[in-house]
Amino acid sequence: MKTIVFATNNTHKLGEVRAIISGSIHIVSLSEIGCHDDIPETACTLEGNALQKARYVKEQFGYDCFADDTGLEVDALNGEPGVRSARYAGDENDSNANIEKLLHALKDEQNRKARFRTVIALILNGEELFFEGIINGRIITEKRGETGFGYDPVFMPDGFNETFAELGSDTKNKISHRAIATRKFAEWLLRKTG
């Protein structure tokens, strides 16, 4: 089985990706290769941040690697918070503060359309590739649900009457932006290494 490093120590992300790939590829985290560095994410795009993280692991540790970056893009806010989603309310990466700031910014807004977008950057055998997943939805007016993380309690995907935080991880892991990008990545990797 192919082993590849996922440039994250975020246990939520790691769990989601492992569940989506479910045994076809062995995914190891940064801590499992002894990387406890705070990898910089200074690019102005999701693609740039994902590639920056993957290159860091390849250059510093020598492993083939993939990394992701995800942003919530809200129509009425001209695509914000976007690449700054995790730090929208400040560098503390505080999900509750981020949600409060977002709801405040949208309080008088009728257009609540939004999308989650994940970009995965893969470095494998000297190649650099990107895989993207998008799910459209809208931002509701108050938090609902107990599962998930980040903006999940206020994001309702199109075609559902529940937020990501209400749908539960099994459903979310089938339909989410990260699931779409990860499936594209996994299918490509299995074809390449199969």
C-alpha positions in Angstrom: 0.0 0.0 0.0 1.3 3.4 -1.0 2.2 5.7 2.0 2.0 9.4 1.6 2.3 12.3 4.0 -0.7 14.6 4.6 0.8 18.0 5.6 -1.5 18.5 8.6 -1.7 18.0 12.3 -5.4 18.9 12.3 -7.0 15.8 13.6 -10.4 16.7 12.1 -8.9 17.0 8.6 -6.8 13.9 9.0 -9.8 11.9 10.1 -12.0 13.2 7.3 -9.4 12.3 4.6 -8.6 8.9 6.1 -12.4 8.1 6.2 -12.8 9.3 2.5 -9.8 7.3 1.3 -10.6 4.4 3.6 -7.7 2.1 3.4 -6.6 2.4 -0.3 -3.6 4.6 0.6 -1.8 4.8 3.9 -2.0 8.4 5.1 0.5 9.7 7.7 0.3 13.0 9.5 3.1 15.5 10.1 3.5 14.4 13.7 4.0 10.8 12.5 7.1 11.9 10.5 8.3 14.0 13.4 7.3 17.4 11.9 6.0 19.7 14.6 6.8 22.9 12.7 4.3 25.6 12.2 4.5 25.5 8.4 4.0 29.0 6.9 0.9 29.8 4.9 1.7 33.2 3.5 0.4 32.8 -0.1 -2.6 34.9 -1.2 -4.5 31.9 -2.8 -5.6 28.5 -1.6 -3.5 26.9 -4.3 -0.4 28.8 -3.1 -0.9 27.9 0.5 -1.4 24.2 -0.2 1.7 24.0 -2.4 3.7 26.0 0.1 3.0 23.4 2.8 3.6 20.4 0.5 6.9 21.8 -0.7 8.0 22.5 2.8 7.5 18.8 3.8 9.3 17.6 0.6 12.2 20.0 1.1 12.7 19.5 4.9 11.8 15.8 5.3 12.1 14.3 1.8 8.6 12.7 1.7 6.1 12.8 -1.2 3.3 14.8 0.3 0.0 16.4 -0.2 -1.4 19.4 1.6 -4.7 21.2 1.4 -6.1 24.6 2.0 -9.8 25.4 2.3 -11.7 28.6 2.2 -15.3 29.7 2.7 -16.2 32.1 -0.1 -19.2 34.2 0.5 -20.8 36.0 -2.5 -22.0 39.1 -0.6 -18.5 39.6 0.9 -16.7 39.4 -2.5 -15.4 36.0 -1.7 -14.3 36.6 1.8 -13.2 35.2 4.1 -11.6 33.0 1.5 -7.9 32.3 2.0 -8.2 33.9 5.5 -11.0 31.7 6.6 -9.2 30.1 9.6 -8.0 33.5 10.8 -10.9 35.7 9.7 -11.4 37.1 13.2 -7.7 37.1 14.2 -4.6 34.9 14.3 -6.0 32.8 17.2 -7.8 30.5 14.7 -10.9 30.7 16.8 -13.9 29.1 15.1 -16.5 30.8 17.3 -15.0 34.2 16.8 -14.8 33.6 13.0 -18.5 32.6 12.9 -19.6 35.6 15.0 -17.7 37.9 12.7 -19.2 36.3 9.6 -22.8 36.4 10.9 -22.3 40.1 11.9 -21.0 40.9 8.4 -24.1 39.3 6.9 -26.7 40.5 9.4 -28.5 42.8 6.9 -27.7 40.8 3.8 -30.3 38.9 1.7 -27.8 37.2 -0.5 -26.3 34.5 1.7 -24.9 32.3 -1.1 -21.5 30.8 -0.2 -19.3 27.9 -1.2 -16.6 25.9 0.4 -13.5 25.3 -1.8 -10.7 22.9 -1.0 -7.5 22.7 -3.1 -5.1 19.8 -2.6 -1.5 20.2 -3.8 0.3 16.9 -4.4 4.0 16.4 -4.8 4.8 12.9 -6.1 7.9 11.7 -7.9 8.9 15.3 -8.7 5.4 16.3 -10.1 3.2 19.0 -8.6 -0.5 18.6 -9.2 -3.7 20.3 -7.9 -7.1 18.8 -7.2 -10.1 21.0 -6.3 -13.4 20.4 -4.6 -16.3 22.9 -4.4 -19.7 22.6 -2.6 -22.2 25.4 -2.9 -24.6 26.4 -0.2 -25.6 29.3 2.0 -24.9 30.8 5.4 -27.8 30.6 7.8 -28.5 33.2 10.5 -27.5 31.2 13.6 -25.4 28.2 14.5 -27.0 24.8 14.3 -25.6 21.3 15.0 -22.9 19.7 17.2 -20.6 17.9 14.8 -17.9 19.1 12.4 -15.6 22.1 12.9 -14.9 25.6 11.6 -17.9 27.1 9.8 -19.9 23.9 9.7 -22.7 25.1 12.1 -23.7 27.9 9.8 -23.1 26.4 6.3 -26.1 24.7 4.7 -25.1 22.8 1.5 -27.5 23.1 -1.5 -30.1 20.3 -1.6 -30.1 19.9 2.2 -32.1 21.4 5.1 -29.4 20.8 7.6 -26.0 22.4 8.2 -22.7 20.4 7.9 -22.7 20.3 11.7 -26.2 18.7 11.7 -25.6 16.2 8.9 -22.9 14.3 10.8 -19.5 13.2 9.6 -20.7 10.2 7.5 -22.8 12.4 5.3 -20.4 15.3 5.3 -17.5 13.0 4.3 -19.5 11.9 1.2 -20.5 15.4 -0.1 -18.1 18.0 1.2 -15.6 20.1 -0.7 -12.8 18.1 1.0 -14.5 14.8 0.0 -14.7 16.0 -3.7 -11.1 17.1 -3.8 -9.9 14.0 -2.0 -11.8 11.6 -4.2 -10.2 13.3 -7.3 -6.8 13.0 -5.7 -7.3 9.4 -4.5 -8.6 8.2 -7.9 -5.7 9.8 -9.7 -3.2 8.4 -7.2 -4.6 4.9 -7.4 -4.5 5.0 -11.2 -0.9 6.2 -11.0 0.3 3.8 -8.4 -2.2 1.0 -8.8 
